[in-house]
Amino acid sequence: MHVTGKWMVALAILAVGCGDDDKDDETSCDAATCDDAAVGGDGDTGGDGDSPGDGDGDTAGDGDGDGDTAGDGDAVIDAGPTGDGDGDGDGGGEPLAPTDGSQGAYCEGADDCDATLACYDFTRICTATCNDDGDCAAAGDDYSCYVPMGGDGLCRIDCANTDCPDGQECIPVGGGGGGGGGLLRCGWSPGADQPPATAGDATFDACQDDGDCGGVCEDNYCTVGCGDDADCAGVAAGDGTAYCLGGGGGGGGGATCTVLCDEGDACPGDTECEVVAQNGGQELWGCVIP
């Protein structure tokens, strides 16, 4: 049984239940979420003929009370912050970091930078060489010179009290000689030269590590990270439904798009629908690598 932190969170929701027992079936919800807006509501708040009503809060009724109004589409969430906004999961995102070898561009070695620049390995930026701070004036504002023992000096930005150039992050590099002579330096995270993952990268094919995927390898299948269920809207989920689960659970990382299913459902990629957690007589089914 594939019991990790994200499955236990979903099972806990299932165990507690959704809503009060005296609510009718049309306002109940499934094991993964109590967000009625995501499933459209029951339509009986569409209006009484005199006032339009608002349905589920996003979906406007047509005022005739018959619940036949499909809504304005606001409850249909897009492909997430890394998509191109059309919700089809094909992305459209561009690499975060420039890779043209110029000052401040992303690098993983000297060969990635212009001939006159070097790669500051600690934060993966192409930068000018230097002997003192005066040599860094041409590199840009706030650059100062770091000269390691026995090496060439490199211009970099100490971001302990300074903002980094647009797009760059303030990255801990340690302290002392082994950490570049300081604690925080501007630069790029590993992989910042690659386009951000999109819903289309959640293939659910078998994997061993992140290198096998366009997104991340979680529970031995390829998926993508997420902040909430909206980020999983474009994920191809077979007969199941993709939800954003994890983050602080036993999965050991951030939340990821995860497919919940019912017995017999077809799952995406190499995954199959299996019982992933149990609580008494209740079972939670998810798409996992068998």
Rosetta blueprint (number, residue, H / E / L):
1 M L
2 H L
3 V L
4 T L
5 G H
6 K H
7 W H
8 M H
9 V H
10 A H
11 L H
12 A H
13 I H
14 L H
15 A H
16 V H
17 G L
18 C L
19 G L
20 D L
21 D L
22 D L
23 K L
24 D L
25 D H
26 E H
27 T H
28 S L
29 C L
30 D L
31 A L
32 A L
33 T L
34 C L
35 D L
36 D H
37 A H
38 A H
39 V H
40 G L
41 G L
42 D L
43 G L
44 D L
45 T L
46 G L
47 G L
48 D L
49 G L
50 D L
51 S L
52 P L
53 G L
54 D L
55 G L
56 D L
57 G L
58 D L
59 T L
60 A L
61 G L
62 D L
63 G L
64 D L
65 G L
66 D L
67 G L
68 D L
69 T L
70 A L
71 G L
72 D L
73 G L
74 D L
75 A L
76 V L
77 I L
78 D L
79 A L
80 G L
81 P L
82 T L
83 G L
84 D L
85 G L
86 D L
87 G L
88 D L
89 G L
90 D L
91 G L
92 G L
93 G L
94 E L
95 P L
96 L L
97 A L
98 P L
99 T L
100 D L
101 G L
102 S L
103 Q L
104 G L
105 A L
106 Y E
107 C L
108 E L
109 G L
110 A H
111 D H
112 D H
113 C L
114 D L
115 A L
116 T L
117 L E
118 A E
119 C E
120 Y E
121 D L
122 F L
123 T L
124 R L
125 I E
126 C E
127 T E
128 A E
129 T E
130 C E
131 N L
132 D L
133 D H
134 G H
135 D H
136 C H
137 A H
138 A H
139 A H
140 G L
141 D L
142 D L
143 Y E
144 S E
145 C E
146 Y E
147 V L
148 P L
149 M L
150 G L
151 G L
152 D L
153 G E
154 L E
155 C E
156 R E
157 I E
158 D E
159 C L
160 A L
161 N L
162 T L
163 D L
164 C L
165 P L
166 D L
167 G L
168 Q L
169 E E
170 C E
171 I E
172 P E
173 V L
174 G L
175 G L
176 G L
177 G H
178 G H
179 G H
180 G L
181 G L
182 G L
183 L L
184 L E
185 R E
186 C E
187 G E
188 W L
189 S L
190 P L
191 G L
192 A L
193 D L
194 Q L
195 P L
196 P L
197 A L
198 T L
199 A H
200 G H
201 D H
202 A L
203 T L
204 F L
205 D L
206 A E
207 C L
208 Q L
209 D L
210 D H
211 G H
212 D H
213 C L
214 G L
215 G L
216 V E
217 C E
218 E E
219 D L
220 N L
221 Y E
222 C E
223 T E
224 V L
225 G E
226 C L
227 G L
228 D L
229 D H
230 A H
231 D H
232 C H
233 A L
234 G L
235 V L
236 A L
237 A L
238 G L
239 D L
240 G L
241 T E
242 A E
243 Y E
244 C E
245 L E
246 G E
247 G L
248 G L
249 G L
250 G L
251 G L
252 G L
253 G L
254 G L
255 A E
256 T E
257 C E
258 T E
259 V E
260 L E
261 C L
262 D L
263 E L
264 G L
265 D L
266 A L
267 C L
268 P L
269 G L
270 D L
271 T L
272 E E
273 C E
274 E E
275 V E
276 V E
277 A E
278 Q E
279 N E
280 G L
281 G L
282 Q E
283 E E
284 L E
285 W E
286 G E
287 C E
288 V E
289 I L
290 P L
